[in-house]
Amino acid sequence: MRFTKSVQGRLMLWLGLALTVVWVAAANVTAYIARSEIEEVFDSALQETAQRILPLAVVDILSREEEGINQRVAAISDHTEFFTYVVTDERGRILLQSHTADPDTFAEWRGVGFSTTDSHRLYSDEAVKGTIRITVAEPLEHRASVSHEIQRGLGLPLLIMLPLALGAIVFAVRASLAPVRRYRMRLSARSERDLSPINTDDLPTEIASLAETLNGLLGRLETAFAAERSFAANAAHELRTPLAGAIAQAQRLQSETSDPEAKARAGEIETTLKRLTRLAERLMQLARAEGAKLRRNDRADLRPITELIIDDLRRTAAPARIVLSLPDTAVLSDLEPDALAIILRNLVENAVRHGQVDAPIEVVLSADGTFTVSNEGPVVPEETLARLTHRFERGDGTQSTGSGLGLAIVRSIAERTGGAFDIRSPRRSSPTGFEARFRVTGASGR
């Protein structure tokens, strides 16, 4: 059962069972002790009753004019008589008896002391040298009913208090494990890119050591991932210079050779080297998106930064094709300008590469900090759209000139900054085309 697999469920179950067993055992032991004590009390009452009645009976019998007469004591008022008695002589003749006494209840004389029949507890005593004898009887049912009343008295609180005690156990266990639940929530809220240590100050000692071990593992993983990101960034950076030199040599070879076949091959080499250069730049951007600081300590207006980035893209990526729309009021955010540049460059270059050549690329910044980049073009199938934000996924398969990293980089920045990034095809305002939206978290208009 799922309930018994959790520590909280097991504690509740076993504590509840232990409390129930202990309570039932304690009630039974108490009832047994009480029953023994009650037996002694009733025997004492039985003996005392006989010793109180016997002197009065002796006086009454000795004052009679006739011997051997049986006299039944009349009841003053209706009542339940638990103790009944008979007074006899040495020959067994009944001289005096209580008003509800049944002679058949009393066994033959066996001497002074206690005795028990199938239905009664008896006490016998004598006086006047054994000529006057008394036997007092008490029904065993009376003692059994008193014992049952005691057991019910001990069991009734069990029915009332046990649910309350179980509720108190549930509350105590849940309150004790509340730090563990908070730790689990903090742990589950972490993304795959957040491997920083988790606070363990409020955890119980037994679990804090396990949490510290987990923090140590997270730290080692963070170090390993940082080393991988650093290697990718450094490798991409070191490749830029030799790639630029190789591109220059390919371009020089094209200009100096007169052989058409050699010139074509040099052009292919240049194209491949440029693609490799773009891939190295994307790897550097990916390393920055996953490891660098993406937020500043202060807030700045996104409009001038956006305008500067778009102007640069107009000169290099798509001259005269990019249409920029900015709000009239400032859009304040603590997003790093480098991160914003990476976002816009990847989205715009993606639109230039895959959009219709003669159609404009619309870039819109809303007052709430949402960037929308849309372009005209064929509708992207839904199954293709679902995987475009994964690494090294290309919209046109392996024939695409893109690196397959642009949208993955934007998604990585959105995850690290808490932003929202989504793509759709067709656009919201058209039955065709492609649209990407990036919502900057914490942005606000002034």
C-alpha positions as CSV (number, residue, x, y, z in Angstrom):
1,M,0.0,0.0,0.0
2,R,1.2,3.5,-0.8
3,F,0.2,4.7,2.7
4,T,2.6,2.3,4.4
5,K,5.4,3.1,2.1
6,S,5.8,6.6,3.5
7,V,7.6,7.4,6.8
8,Q,4.6,9.5,7.9
9,G,2.2,6.7,7.1
10,R,4.3,4.1,8.9
11,L,4.7,6.3,12.0
12,M,0.9,6.9,12.2
13,L,0.1,3.2,11.7
14,W,2.6,1.8,14.2
15,L,2.1,4.5,16.8
16,G,-1.7,4.0,16.5
17,L,-1.4,0.2,16.8
18,A,1.0,0.5,19.7
19,L,-1.3,2.9,21.5
20,T,-4.3,0.7,20.9
21,V,-2.5,-2.5,22.1
22,V,-1.1,-0.7,25.2
23,W,-4.4,0.8,26.1
24,V,-6.3,-2.4,25.7
25,A,-3.7,-4.3,27.7
26,A,-3.7,-1.7,30.4
27,A,-7.5,-1.8,30.5
28,N,-7.5,-5.6,30.9
29,V,-4.8,-5.5,33.6
30,T,-6.7,-2.8,35.4
31,A,-9.9,-4.7,35.2
32,Y,-8.2,-7.9,36.5
33,I,-6.7,-6.0,39.4
34,A,-10.0,-4.3,40.1
35,R,-11.8,-7.6,40.0
36,S,-9.5,-9.1,42.6
37,E,-9.9,-6.1,44.8
38,I,-13.6,-6.2,44.4
39,E,-13.7,-9.9,45.4
40,E,-11.9,-9.0,48.6
41,V,-14.3,-6.1,49.2
42,F,-17.3,-8.2,48.7
43,D,-16.0,-11.1,50.8
44,S,-15.3,-8.5,53.6
45,A,-18.8,-7.1,53.2
46,L,-20.2,-10.7,53.3
47,Q,-18.4,-11.5,56.5
48,E,-19.2,-8.2,58.1
49,T,-22.9,-8.7,57.3
50,A,-22.9,-12.1,58.9
51,Q,-21.2,-10.9,62.0
52,R,-23.6,-7.9,62.4
53,I,-26.7,-10.0,61.9
54,L,-25.7,-13.0,64.0
55,P,-25.8,-11.2,67.5
56,L,-29.2,-9.7,66.7
57,A,-30.5,-13.1,65.6
58,V,-29.1,-14.7,68.7
59,V,-31.0,-12.2,70.9
60,D,-34.2,-12.7,68.9
61,I,-34.0,-16.5,69.0
62,L,-33.2,-16.8,72.6
63,S,-36.0,-14.6,73.6
64,R,-38.6,-16.7,71.9
65,E,-41.0,-18.7,74.0
66,E,-41.1,-21.6,71.5
67,E,-38.1,-23.3,69.9
68,G,-37.6,-24.3,66.3
69,I,-40.0,-21.7,64.8
70,N,-39.0,-20.2,61.4
71,Q,-39.4,-16.5,61.2
72,R,-39.0,-14.5,58.0
73,V,-37.9,-10.9,58.3
74,A,-40.3,-8.6,56.7
75,A,-39.1,-6.0,54.2
76,I,-39.6,-2.4,55.3
77,S,-39.7,-1.2,51.6
78,D,-39.2,-2.7,48.2
79,H,-35.5,-3.1,47.4
80,T,-33.1,-5.4,45.7
81,E,-31.5,-7.7,48.2
82,F,-28.1,-8.7,47.1
83,F,-27.2,-10.4,50.5
84,T,-29.7,-13.0,51.7
85,Y,-29.2,-15.1,54.9
86,V,-30.6,-17.9,56.9
87,V,-30.1,-18.7,60.6
88,T,-30.3,-22.3,61.6
89,D,-29.8,-24.4,64.7
90,E,-27.4,-27.4,65.0
91,R,-30.0,-29.7,63.6
92,G,-30.4,-27.6,60.4
93,R,-33.8,-26.1,61.2
94,I,-34.2,-22.6,59.9
95,L,-35.0,-20.2,62.7
96,L,-34.7,-16.9,60.8
97,Q,-34.3,-15.8,57.2
98,S,-34.3,-12.7,55.1
99,H,-37.4,-11.9,53.2
100,T,-36.1,-13.0,49.8
101,A,-33.9,-15.9,51.0
102,D,-34.4,-19.2,49.1
103,P,-33.4,-22.2,51.4
104,D,-32.4,-24.2,48.3
105,T,-29.7,-21.6,47.6
106,F,-27.8,-22.4,50.8
107,A,-25.6,-25.5,50.9
108,E,-25.2,-27.8,53.9
109,W,-23.3,-26.6,56.9
110,R,-19.5,-26.9,56.3
111,G,-18.2,-24.9,59.2
112,V,-17.2,-21.3,59.7
113,G,-15.8,-19.6,56.6
114,F,-16.3,-19.0,52.9
115,S,-17.6,-21.4,50.3
116,T,-18.9,-21.1,46.8
117,T,-21.7,-22.9,44.9
118,D,-22.6,-22.7,41.3
119,S,-24.6,-19.6,41.8
120,H,-23.6,-18.0,45.1
121,R,-20.8,-17.0,47.3
122,L,-21.4,-18.0,50.9
123,Y,-20.1,-17.1,54.4
124,S,-21.0,-19.1,57.5
125,D,-20.5,-18.3,61.2
126,E,-21.9,-19.6,64.5
127,A,-22.6,-18.5,68.1
128,V,-23.7,-20.0,71.4
129,K,-21.3,-22.9,71.1
130,G,-22.5,-23.8,67.6
131,T,-26.2,-24.0,68.4
132,I,-27.0,-21.0,66.3
133,R,-25.6,-20.7,62.9
134,I,-25.8,-18.1,60.1
135,T,-25.1,-18.3,56.4
136,V,-25.0,-15.2,54.2
137,A,-25.2,-15.6,50.4
138,E,-24.4,-13.3,47.6
139,P,-25.3,-14.1,43.9
140,L,-22.2,-14.5,41.7
141,E,-24.2,-12.7,39.0
142,H,-24.0,-9.6,41.2
143,R,-20.2,-9.7,41.3
144,A,-20.0,-10.5,37.5
145,S,-22.2,-7.5,36.7
146,V,-20.0,-5.2,38.8
147,S,-16.9,-6.6,37.0
148,H,-18.6,-6.0,33.7
149,E,-19.5,-2.5,34.6
150,I,-15.8,-1.8,35.5
151,Q,-14.7,-3.2,32.2
152,R,-17.2,-1.1,30.3
153,G,-16.1,1.9,32.3
154,L,-12.5,1.2,31.3
155,G,-13.4,0.5,27.7
156,L,-15.7,3.4,27.1
157,P,-12.9,6.0,27.4
158,L,-11.0,3.9,24.9
159,L,-13.7,4.4,22.3
160,I,-13.7,8.1,22.9
161,M,-10.1,8.9,23.7
162,L,-8.5,6.5,21.2
163,P,-9.7,8.5,18.1
164,L,-8.6,11.7,19.8
165,A,-5.2,10.1,20.6
166,L,-4.9,8.9,17.0
167,G,-5.7,12.4,15.8
168,A,-3.1,13.8,18.1
169,I,-0.6,11.3,16.7
170,V,-1.4,12.3,13.1
171,F,-1.1,16.0,14.0
172,A,2.2,15.4,15.8
173,V,3.7,13.3,13.1
174,R,2.7,15.7,10.3
175,A,4.0,18.7,12.4
176,S,7.3,16.8,13.0
177,L,7.7,15.9,9.3
178,A,6.7,19.4,8.0
179,P,10.3,20.4,7.5
180,V,10.9,17.3,5.5
181,R,7.9,18.2,3.3
182,R,9.2,21.7,2.9
183,Y,12.6,20.3,1.9
184,R,10.9,18.0,-0.6
185,M,9.0,21.0,-2.1
186,R,12.2,23.1,-2.3
187,L,14.0,20.2,-4.0
188,S,11.1,19.4,-6.5
189,A,10.9,23.1,-7.4
190,R,14.5,23.1,-8.6
191,S,15.1,22.9,-12.4
192,E,17.8,20.8,-14.0
193,R,19.9,23.9,-14.3
194,D,19.7,24.9,-10.6
195,L,22.1,22.8,-8.7
196,S,22.8,25.2,-5.8
197,P,22.8,23.8,-2.2
198,I,19.4,23.6,-0.5
199,N,18.9,25.0,2.9
200,T,18.8,22.3,5.6
201,D,18.7,24.3,8.8
202,D,15.1,23.3,9.8
203,L,15.5,19.6,9.1
204,P,15.7,17.0,11.9
205,T,19.1,15.7,12.7
206,E,18.5,12.2,11.3
207,I,17.5,13.6,7.9
208,A,19.8,16.7,7.8
209,S,22.8,14.4,7.3
210,L,21.2,12.8,4.3
211,A,20.3,16.3,2.9
212,E,23.9,17.4,3.4
213,T,25.1,14.4,1.4
214,L,22.6,15.4,-1.3
215,N,23.9,19.0,-1.3
216,G,27.4,17.6,-1.7
217,L,26.3,15.6,-4.7
218,L,24.6,18.7,-6.2
219,G,27.8,20.6,-5.6
220,R,29.9,18.0,-7.4
221,L,27.4,17.9,-10.3
222,E,27.5,21.7,-10.5
223,T,31.3,21.6,-10.7
224,A,31.2,19.0,-13.4
225,F,28.6,20.8,-15.5
226,A,30.5,24.1,-15.0
227,A,33.6,22.4,-16.3
228,E,31.7,21.2,-19.4
229,R,30.3,24.6,-20.1
230,S,33.7,26.2,-19.6
231,F,35.3,23.7,-22.0
232,A,32.6,24.3,-24.6
233,A,32.9,28.1,-24.3
234,N,36.7,28.1,-24.3
235,A,36.8,25.6,-27.2
236,A,34.4,27.7,-29.2
237,H,36.3,30.9,-28.4
238,E,39.7,29.3,-29.4
239,L,38.2,28.1,-32.7
240,R,37.2,31.6,-33.8
241,T,40.7,32.8,-34.7
242,P,41.8,29.7,-36.8
243,L,38.3,29.6,-38.4
244,A,38.6,33.2,-39.4
245,G,42.1,32.6,-40.8
246,A,40.8,29.5,-42.8
247,I,37.9,31.5,-44.2
248,A,40.3,34.3,-45.3
249,Q,42.5,31.7,-47.0
250,A,39.5,30.2,-48.8
251,Q,38.4,33.6,-50.0
252,R,42.0,34.4,-51.2
253,L,42.1,31.1,-53.0
254,Q,38.9,32.0,-54.8
255,S,40.3,35.3,-55.9
256,E,43.6,34.1,-57.0
257,T,42.7,30.9,-58.9
258,S,41.3,30.8,-62.4
259,D,40.3,27.2,-62.3
260,P,36.5,27.1,-62.0
261,E,36.5,23.7,-60.3
262,A,39.1,24.9,-57.7
263,K,37.1,28.1,-57.2
264,A,33.9,26.2,-56.6
265,R,35.7,23.9,-54.1
266,A,37.1,27.0,-52.3
267,G,33.6,28.4,-52.1
268,E,32.3,25.2,-50.6
269,I,35.1,25.3,-48.1
270,E,34.3,28.9,-47.2
271,T,30.6,28.0,-46.7
272,T,31.5,25.1,-44.5
273,L,33.9,27.2,-42.4
274,K,31.3,29.9,-42.0
275,R,28.8,27.3,-40.8
276,L,31.3,26.0,-38.3
277,T,32.0,29.6,-37.2
278,R,28.2,30.1,-36.5
279,L,28.1,26.8,-34.6
280,A,31.1,28.0,-32.5
281,E,29.3,31.2,-31.8
282,R,26.1,29.3,-30.8
283,L,28.1,27.1,-28.5
284,M,29.5,30.2,-26.8
285,Q,26.0,31.6,-26.4
286,L,24.7,28.3,-25.1
287,A,27.5,28.2,-22.5
288,R,26.7,31.7,-21.5
289,A,22.9,31.0,-21.3
290,E,23.5,28.0,-19.0
291,G,26.3,29.4,-16.8
292,A,26.7,33.1,-16.9
293,K,24.8,35.7,-14.8
294,L,21.7,36.8,-16.7
295,R,20.3,39.4,-14.4
296,R,21.6,42.7,-13.1
297,N,21.3,44.3,-9.7
298,D,19.4,47.3,-11.1
299,R,16.7,47.8,-13.7
300,A,17.0,49.6,-17.0
301,D,14.8,50.5,-20.0
302,L,14.8,47.7,-22.6
303,R,13.8,50.0,-25.5
304,P,17.2,51.6,-26.3
305,I,19.0,48.3,-25.9
306,T,16.5,46.6,-28.2
307,E,16.8,49.4,-30.8
308,L,20.6,49.1,-30.8
309,I,20.5,45.4,-31.3
310,I,17.9,45.6,-34.1
311,D,19.9,48.3,-35.9
312,D,23.0,46.0,-35.8
313,L,20.9,43.1,-37.2
314,R,19.5,45.3,-39.9
315,R,23.0,46.0,-41.2
316,T,24.2,42.4,-41.0
317,A,21.4,39.8,-41.0
318,A,18.5,41.4,-42.9
319,P,18.9,44.8,-44.4
320,A,15.6,46.7,-44.8
321,R,13.5,43.7,-43.7
322,I,13.2,44.1,-39.9
323,V,10.3,46.2,-38.7
324,L,10.6,47.2,-35.0
325,S,7.7,48.4,-32.9
326,L,8.4,49.8,-29.4
327,P,6.0,51.1,-26.7
328,D,5.7,54.8,-25.9
329,T,6.6,54.2,-22.2
330,A,9.8,52.7,-20.7
331,V,9.9,49.0,-20.1
332,L,12.1,48.4,-17.1
333,S,13.8,45.1,-16.4
334,D,16.9,43.7,-14.8
335,L,17.7,41.3,-17.7
336,E,21.4,41.5,-18.8
337,P,21.9,43.3,-22.1
338,D,24.0,40.5,-23.4
339,A,21.3,38.0,-22.6
340,L,18.8,40.2,-24.5
341,A,21.1,40.4,-27.4
342,I,21.4,36.6,-27.5
343,I,17.6,36.3,-27.5
344,L,16.9,38.8,-30.2
345,R,19.8,37.7,-32.5
346,N,18.7,34.1,-32.3
347,L,15.0,34.8,-32.9
348,V,15.7,37.3,-35.7
349,E,18.3,35.2,-37.5
350,N,15.9,32.2,-37.2
351,A,13.2,34.3,-38.9
352,V,15.7,35.5,-41.6
353,R,16.9,31.9,-42.3
354,H,13.5,30.2,-42.4
355,G,11.1,33.0,-43.4
356,Q,9.9,34.2,-46.8
357,V,12.8,36.1,-48.4
358,D,10.8,39.2,-49.6
359,A,8.5,39.4,-46.5
360,P,9.2,41.7,-43.5
361,I,10.2,40.4,-40.1
362,E,8.2,42.0,-37.4
363,V,9.8,42.6,-34.0
364,V,7.4,43.9,-31.3
365,L,8.2,44.9,-27.7
366,S,5.1,45.2,-25.5
367,A,4.8,47.4,-22.4
368,D,4.7,44.2,-20.3
369,G,8.1,43.1,-21.5
370,T,7.0,40.6,-24.1
371,F,9.1,40.3,-27.3
372,T,7.3,39.0,-30.4
373,V,9.3,38.0,-33.5
374,S,7.2,36.9,-36.4
375,N,7.8,36.2,-40.1
376,E,5.9,35.1,-43.2
377,G,6.4,31.5,-44.4
378,P,4.9,28.1,-44.7
379,V,3.2,26.6,-41.7
380,V,5.4,24.4,-39.5
381,P,3.8,21.0,-38.7
382,E,2.8,20.6,-35.1
383,E,5.1,17.5,-34.6
384,T,8.1,19.5,-35.9
385,L,7.1,22.6,-33.8
386,A,7.2,20.5,-30.6
387,R,10.9,19.6,-31.0
388,L,12.3,22.9,-32.4
389,T,13.4,24.1,-29.0
390,H,15.5,21.0,-28.4
391,R,19.2,21.1,-29.1
392,F,20.4,20.4,-32.6
393,E,16.9,20.2,-34.0
394,R,16.4,21.8,-37.4
395,G,13.1,22.7,-39.0
396,D,14.1,21.4,-42.5
397,G,16.0,18.3,-41.3
398,T,19.7,17.9,-42.0
399,Q,19.6,20.1,-45.1
400,S,19.1,23.3,-43.0
401,T,22.0,25.7,-42.8
402,G,21.2,26.5,-39.1
403,S,23.0,25.0,-36.1
404,G,19.8,23.7,-34.4
405,L,20.7,25.6,-31.3
406,G,19.1,29.1,-31.6
407,L,15.7,28.3,-30.1
408,A,17.2,26.0,-27.5
409,I,19.4,28.8,-26.3
410,V,16.4,31.1,-26.0
411,R,14.5,28.4,-24.1
412,S,17.5,28.0,-21.8
413,I,17.6,31.7,-21.0
414,A,13.9,31.6,-20.3
415,E,14.2,28.7,-17.9
416,R,17.1,30.3,-16.0
417,T,15.5,33.8,-15.7
418,G,12.0,32.5,-15.0
419,G,10.7,33.9,-18.3
420,A,8.2,32.4,-20.7
421,F,9.1,31.3,-24.2
422,D,6.7,29.8,-26.7
423,I,6.6,29.3,-30.5
424,R,3.6,28.8,-32.8
425,S,2.8,28.4,-36.4
426,P,0.8,29.9,-38.0
427,R,1.0,33.4,-36.4
428,R,-1.8,34.7,-34.3
429,S,-2.7,37.3,-36.9
430,S,-2.3,35.2,-40.0
431,P,-3.1,31.7,-41.3
432,T,0.6,31.3,-42.3
433,G,4.0,32.1,-40.9
434,F,5.9,31.5,-37.7
435,E,5.9,33.4,-34.4
436,A,8.1,33.3,-31.3
437,R,7.3,35.1,-28.0
438,F,9.6,35.7,-25.1
439,R,8.2,37.2,-21.9
440,V,10.8,38.9,-19.6
441,T,9.9,38.1,-16.0
442,G,9.6,41.1,-13.7
443,A,9.4,43.7,-16.6
444,S,7.1,46.6,-16.0
445,G,6.2,49.8,-17.8
446,R,6.7,53.2,-16.3
